[in-house]
Amino acid sequence: MTKEEIHRRFIDELSRELESITAAAKNSVAMATSEAHRAESKYDTFSLESSYLARGQAMRIEELRNALEQLQALPLKALSAASPVQLGALVRLEAGDGKKRTLFFGPAAGGEQISADGEEIVIMTARAPLGQALLGKTVGATFEIKIGKATHTFTVVSVE
């Protein structure tokens, strides 16, 4: 799967998630404001809890919209093996224990993942510790990152 197809899949996935959470938020608002769910005593907090849920969903909707806009606006450049890791790069890493990771370096939506051609691809942003350590590295570069008490070693296998 090409980098452009992976980019499109992430956009499609975020669009589906946005559509789903928007429908759920409308349902939460309806429940919070419904006369049928009006509190019958001071201990009946269903409407209040529904309003908290609706607020959280509204915040997630805004977050998804921003991420989607940023991903849609991301220009994808053709990168070579000599190119440093940058926004829009598809990066394959090998950890010190031999495990391989595939990352799409994006401006937002860090942690979102898809499966393509038998590999898990995760969006990595520069705000994440691994993203900070990875930014600017080139193929063959080996670097260490401390996560919690453990130190992890990674080698950049490819940059597309």
Contacts in CASP RR format, 6 or more apart in sequence:
PFRMAT RR
TARGET T0000
AUTHOR 0000-0000-0000
METHOD contacts of the structure
MODEL  1
MTKEEIHRRFIDELSRELESITAAAKNSVAMATSEAHRAESKYDTFSLES
SYLARGQAMRIEELRNALEQLQALPLKALSAASPVQLGALVRLEAGDGKK
RTLFFGPAAGGEQISADGEEIVIMTARAPLGQALLGKTVGATFEIKIGKA
THTFTVVSVE
1 9 0 8 1.000
1 116 0 8 1.000
1 117 0 8 1.000
3 76 0 8 1.000
3 88 0 8 1.000
3 90 0 8 1.000
3 104 0 8 1.000
3 160 0 8 1.000
4 76 0 8 1.000
5 116 0 8 1.000
6 90 0 8 1.000
6 104 0 8 1.000
6 114 0 8 1.000
6 116 0 8 1.000
6 121 0 8 1.000
7 71 0 8 1.000
7 74 0 8 1.000
7 76 0 8 1.000
7 88 0 8 1.000
7 104 0 8 1.000
9 114 0 8 1.000
9 116 0 8 1.000
10 71 0 8 1.000
10 104 0 8 1.000
10 109 0 8 1.000
10 112 0 8 1.000
10 114 0 8 1.000
10 123 0 8 1.000
11 68 0 8 1.000
11 71 0 8 1.000
11 72 0 8 1.000
13 112 0 8 1.000
13 114 0 8 1.000
14 64 0 8 1.000
14 67 0 8 1.000
14 68 0 8 1.000
14 71 0 8 1.000
14 109 0 8 1.000
14 112 0 8 1.000
15 68 0 8 1.000
17 64 0 8 1.000
18 61 0 8 1.000
18 64 0 8 1.000
18 65 0 8 1.000
18 68 0 8 1.000
21 57 0 8 1.000
21 60 0 8 1.000
21 61 0 8 1.000
21 64 0 8 1.000
22 61 0 8 1.000
24 57 0 8 1.000
25 54 0 8 1.000
25 57 0 8 1.000
25 58 0 8 1.000
25 61 0 8 1.000
28 50 0 8 1.000
28 51 0 8 1.000
28 53 0 8 1.000
28 54 0 8 1.000
28 57 0 8 1.000
29 50 0 8 1.000
29 54 0 8 1.000
31 37 0 8 1.000
31 46 0 8 1.000
31 47 0 8 1.000
31 50 0 8 1.000
32 47 0 8 1.000
32 48 0 8 1.000
32 50 0 8 1.000
32 51 0 8 1.000
32 53 0 8 1.000
32 54 0 8 1.000
33 47 0 8 1.000
34 47 0 8 1.000
37 46 0 8 1.000
37 47 0 8 1.000
37 50 0 8 1.000
38 47 0 8 1.000
39 45 0 8 1.000
39 46 0 8 1.000
39 47 0 8 1.000
39 48 0 8 1.000
64 109 0 8 1.000
66 108 0 8 1.000
67 108 0 8 1.000
67 109 0 8 1.000
67 110 0 8 1.000
67 112 0 8 1.000
68 109 0 8 1.000
70 106 0 8 1.000
70 107 0 8 1.000
70 108 0 8 1.000
70 109 0 8 1.000
71 106 0 8 1.000
71 107 0 8 1.000
71 108 0 8 1.000
71 109 0 8 1.000
74 87 0 8 1.000
74 88 0 8 1.000
74 106 0 8 1.000
74 107 0 8 1.000
75 88 0 8 1.000
76 88 0 8 1.000
77 88 0 8 1.000
79 86 0 8 1.000
79 89 0 8 1.000
79 159 0 8 1.000
79 160 0 8 1.000
80 159 0 8 1.000
81 138 0 8 1.000
81 139 0 8 1.000
81 158 0 8 1.000
81 159 0 8 1.000
82 138 0 8 1.000
82 139 0 8 1.000
83 89 0 8 1.000
83 138 0 8 1.000
83 159 0 8 1.000
84 135 0 8 1.000
84 136 0 8 1.000
84 137 0 8 1.000
84 138 0 8 1.000
84 159 0 8 1.000
85 91 0 8 1.000
85 105 0 8 1.000
85 134 0 8 1.000
85 135 0 8 1.000
85 136 0 8 1.000
85 137 0 8 1.000
85 138 0 8 1.000
85 156 0 8 1.000
85 159 0 8 1.000
86 105 0 8 1.000
86 135 0 8 1.000
86 136 0 8 1.000
87 105 0 8 1.000
87 106 0 8 1.000
87 107 0 8 1.000
87 126 0 8 1.000
88 104 0 8 1.000
88 105 0 8 1.000
88 106 0 8 1.000
89 104 0 8 1.000
89 105 0 8 1.000
89 159 0 8 1.000
89 160 0 8 1.000
90 102 0 8 1.000
90 103 0 8 1.000
90 104 0 8 1.000
90 105 0 8 1.000
90 121 0 8 1.000
90 158 0 8 1.000
90 159 0 8 1.000
90 160 0 8 1.000
91 102 0 8 1.000
91 103 0 8 1.000
91 104 0 8 1.000
91 105 0 8 1.000
91 124 0 8 1.000
91 134 0 8 1.000
91 156 0 8 1.000
91 158 0 8 1.000
91 159 0 8 1.000
91 160 0 8 1.000
92 100 0 8 1.000
92 101 0 8 1.000
92 102 0 8 1.000
92 103 0 8 1.000
92 156 0 8 1.000
92 157 0 8 1.000
92 158 0 8 1.000
93 100 0 8 1.000
93 101 0 8 1.000
93 102 0 8 1.000
93 103 0 8 1.000
93 134 0 8 1.000
93 154 0 8 1.000
93 155 0 8 1.000
93 156 0 8 1.000
93 157 0 8 1.000
94 100 0 8 1.000
94 101 0 8 1.000
94 154 0 8 1.000
94 155 0 8 1.000
94 157 0 8 1.000
95 101 0 8 1.000
95 152 0 8 1.000
95 153 0 8 1.000
95 154 0 8 1.000
96 152 0 8 1.000
96 153 0 8 1.000
96 154 0 8 1.000
96 155 0 8 1.000
100 119 0 8 1.000
100 157 0 8 1.000
101 122 0 8 1.000
101 154 0 8 1.000
102 119 0 8 1.000
102 120 0 8 1.000
102 121 0 8 1.000
102 122 0 8 1.000
103 121 0 8 1.000
103 122 0 8 1.000
103 123 0 8 1.000
103 124 0 8 1.000
103 130 0 8 1.000
103 134 0 8 1.000
104 121 0 8 1.000
104 122 0 8 1.000
104 123 0 8 1.000
104 124 0 8 1.000
105 123 0 8 1.000
105 124 0 8 1.000
105 125 0 8 1.000
105 126 0 8 1.000
105 131 0 8 1.000
105 134 0 8 1.000
105 135 0 8 1.000
106 123 0 8 1.000
106 124 0 8 1.000
106 125 0 8 1.000
107 125 0 8 1.000
108 123 0 8 1.000
108 125 0 8 1.000
109 123 0 8 1.000
109 125 0 8 1.000
110 122 0 8 1.000
110 123 0 8 1.000
110 124 0 8 1.000
110 125 0 8 1.000
110 128 0 8 1.000
111 122 0 8 1.000
111 123 0 8 1.000
111 124 0 8 1.000
112 122 0 8 1.000
112 123 0 8 1.000
113 120 0 8 1.000
113 121 0 8 1.000
113 122 0 8 1.000
113 123 0 8 1.000
114 120 0 8 1.000
114 121 0 8 1.000
115 121 0 8 1.000
124 130 0 8 1.000
124 131 0 8 1.000
124 134 0 8 1.000
125 131 0 8 1.000
126 132 0 8 1.000
126 135 0 8 1.000
129 145 0 8 1.000
129 147 0 8 1.000
130 145 0 8 1.000
130 147 0 8 1.000
130 154 0 8 1.000
133 143 0 8 1.000
133 144 0 8 1.000
133 145 0 8 1.000
133 154 0 8 1.000
134 143 0 8 1.000
134 154 0 8 1.000
134 156 0 8 1.000
137 143 0 8 1.000
137 156 0 8 1.000
138 156 0 8 1.000
138 159 0 8 1.000
139 156 0 8 1.000
139 157 0 8 1.000
139 158 0 8 1.000
139 159 0 8 1.000
140 155 0 8 1.000
140 156 0 8 1.000
140 157 0 8 1.000
141 155 0 8 1.000
141 156 0 8 1.000
142 153 0 8 1.000
142 154 0 8 1.000
142 155 0 8 1.000
142 156 0 8 1.000
143 153 0 8 1.000
143 154 0 8 1.000
144 151 0 8 1.000
144 152 0 8 1.000
144 153 0 8 1.000
144 154 0 8 1.000
145 151 0 8 1.000
145 152 0 8 1.000
145 154 0 8 1.000
146 152 0 8 1.000
END
